[in-house]
Amino acid sequence: MSEQSRRPRKPAKPYRRPQKDPVRILAFEALRAVDERDAYANLVLPPLLRKAREKEGPENFDARDAALATELVYGTLRRQGTYDAVIAACVDRPLREVDPPVLDVLSLGVHQLLGTRIPTHAAVSASVELARVVLGDGRAKFVNAVLRKVAQHDLDGWLEKVAPPYDEDPEDHLAVVHSHPRWVVSALWDSLGGGRAGIEDLLEADNERPEVTLVARPGRATAEELLREHAAVPGRWSPYAVRLAEGGEPGAVEAVREGRAGVQDEGSQLVALALANAPVEGSDSRWLDGCAGPGGKAALLAALAAERGATLLASEKQPHRAGLVAKALAGNPGPYQVIAADGTRPPWRPGTFDRVLMDVPCTGLGALRRRPEARWRRRPEDLDNFAPLQRALLRTALDSVRVGGVVGYATCSPHLAETRAVVSDVLKQRPEAELIDARPLLPGVPALGEGPDVQLWPHLHGTDAMYLALIRRTG
Ligand SMILES: C[S@@+](CC[C@H](N)C(=O)[O-])C[C@H]1O[C@@H](n2cnc3c(N)ncnc32)[C@H](O)[C@@H]1O
């Protein structure tokens, strides 16, 4: 008998079943859906949360669990660029060779370690248990080893290691530190202008969870009523806006359930208000929203139109989105009509309308706070795809308005290729149209740019980065 075989063997650890943590499993499933099926986090989460509540029972999956699961998913998706750089520094092969489900478990773990207050040991052990459940024991060891390396530094420590120095490559530095694709950093900076402080504030604001803002639809509800009845504070700029307190649920607001109020970012409210308040000469009875789905701005415009005895035609290409517009407008106190129509081949006669809104399809780079995965999905080529459509829709708007009437061209993107480039290209061929200064139509709102168009920003106005150009048809 050999020396070795006589030595008492260390007893094998008894097998322990992995602990199932419904919050982390749900977060993992949501990330997989976003990764694999190109799903939207804000759409996949609610059914997953409902399912977890039903399966676990409300006592084992309460509001705090739902809030944590939501935070883990949104935070991991937003910070994916930074976390990928950290993970890449801790594994010995290119990230594209790591299985996507393993990468999702790792990213969730890195977010817990570097982006939350969850204690280190809890973040690692919860991630390893999750890995055992969804990946198996073998790959859980890999997850454990990587996360232990990640846990050696805090976020600042890692950023110093993985982000190139600002002076060497400012855009790459900002892309890694603030977790945006480099081309997006570059485009936002081009539009914002200025130095390092402004762009850093903007990128940071993109990583914040936006407040839930309501609009009290004029003639149907008032901001005062909403403020009286709910934990909320007034909007910053729009007289119709109310900001719900942290954790406030719009579904709990009766006026929202009844359609007298809606969920709407203040930037969108300002776009509708500026168009509605732009001076027009002569009649002011026919308004058009040419890209109305899902109907947020149309509902505010229709309510404002009703107060002035005007009618709104809300038109939207996609029939199912036209259905959403009809739902948003139901109960409007004045006359309106909803149609499904392609705005590039409009069924209405030219020169019909006094006011026209064209809130065109765009990359949505101004609403990154709301769609955590959007920044990683968008490609620079998307701009080329939208460009002809945006120009065609603006031409339709200019054809649809009567002489003396006003067009509002809006995007929820600050990318210059979707904003000023479109307006200036189209206006070059339209000597009968001129830009009017939109800034005085947003009284009290600071830092709107040098005009005549306006650009809102999350870090300056607390709104999405909405763009608006107002154009009058002069001949
Ligand atoms: C930015 S969204 C409008 C948002 C809307 N104004 C709101 O506040 O709720 C752009 C809309 O234009 C629609 N759209 C796309 N192509 C169109 C076209 N050729 N004609 C009309 N609408 C179009 C899209 O389906 C989408 O609903």
The ligand as an SDF file (V2000), in Angstrom:
LIG
                    3D

 27 29  0  0  0  0  0  0  0  0999 V2000
  -41.3400   59.2840  -33.0030 C   0  0  0  0  0  0  0  0  0  0  0  0
  -42.7620   58.3670  -33.2950 S   0  0  0  0  0  0  0  0  0  0  0  0
  -44.0360   59.5420  -32.9570 C   0  0  0  0  0  0  0  0  0  0  0  0
  -44.3340   59.7050  -31.4890 C   0  0  0  0  0  0  0  0  0  0  0  0
  -45.6490   60.4230  -31.2560 C   0  0  0  0  0  0  0  0  0  0  0  0
  -45.6530   61.7240  -31.8710 N   0  0  0  0  0  0  0  0  0  0  0  0
  -45.9700   60.5640  -29.7810 C   0  0  0  0  0  0  0  0  0  0  0  0
  -45.7000   61.6310  -29.2030 O   0  0  0  0  0  0  0  0  0  0  0  0
  -46.5130   59.6210  -29.2040 O   0  0  0  0  0  0  0  0  0  0  0  0
  -42.8150   58.2320  -35.0240 C   0  0  0  0  0  0  0  0  0  0  0  0
  -44.0340   57.5340  -35.5560 C   0  0  0  0  0  0  0  0  0  0  0  0
  -44.0390   57.6520  -36.9690 O   0  0  0  0  0  0  0  0  0  0  0  0
  -44.5800   56.4790  -37.5200 C   0  0  0  0  0  0  0  0  0  0  0  0
  -44.2120   56.4210  -38.9510 N   0  0  0  0  0  0  0  0  0  0  0  0
  -43.1620   55.8070  -39.5240 C   0  0  0  0  0  0  0  0  0  0  0  0
  -43.1910   55.9890  -40.8600 N   0  0  0  0  0  0  0  0  0  0  0  0
  -44.2790   56.7340  -41.1300 C   0  0  0  0  0  0  0  0  0  0  0  0
  -44.8460   57.2370  -42.3210 C   0  0  0  0  0  0  0  0  0  0  0  0
  -44.2940   57.0010  -43.5180 N   0  0  0  0  0  0  0  0  0  0  0  0
  -45.9910   57.9320  -42.2260 N   0  0  0  0  0  0  0  0  0  0  0  0
  -46.5720   58.1760  -41.0260 C   0  0  0  0  0  0  0  0  0  0  0  0
  -46.0790   57.7210  -39.8730 N   0  0  0  0  0  0  0  0  0  0  0  0
  -44.9330   57.0090  -39.9160 C   0  0  0  0  0  0  0  0  0  0  0  0
  -44.0090   55.3950  -36.6670 C   0  0  0  0  0  0  0  0  0  0  0  0
  -44.7850   54.2110  -36.7760 O   0  0  0  0  0  0  0  0  0  0  0  0
  -44.0720   56.0330  -35.2800 C   0  0  0  0  0  0  0  0  0  0  0  0
  -45.2700   55.6950  -34.6550 O   0  0  0  0  0  0  0  0  0  0  0  0
  1  2  1  0
  2  3  1  0
  2 10  1  0
  3  4  1  0
  4  5  1  0
  5  6  1  0
  5  7  1  0
  7  8  2  0
  7  9  1  0
 10 11  1  0
 11 12  1  0
 11 26  1  0
 12 13  1  0
 13 14  1  0
 13 24  1  0
 14 15  1  0
 14 23  1  0
 15 16  2  0
 16 17  1  0
 17 18  1  0
 17 23  2  0
 18 19  1  0
 18 20  2  0
 20 21  1  0
 21 22  2  0
 22 23  1  0
 24 25  1  0
 24 26  1  0
 26 27  1  0
M  CHG  2   2   1   9  -1
M  END
$$$$
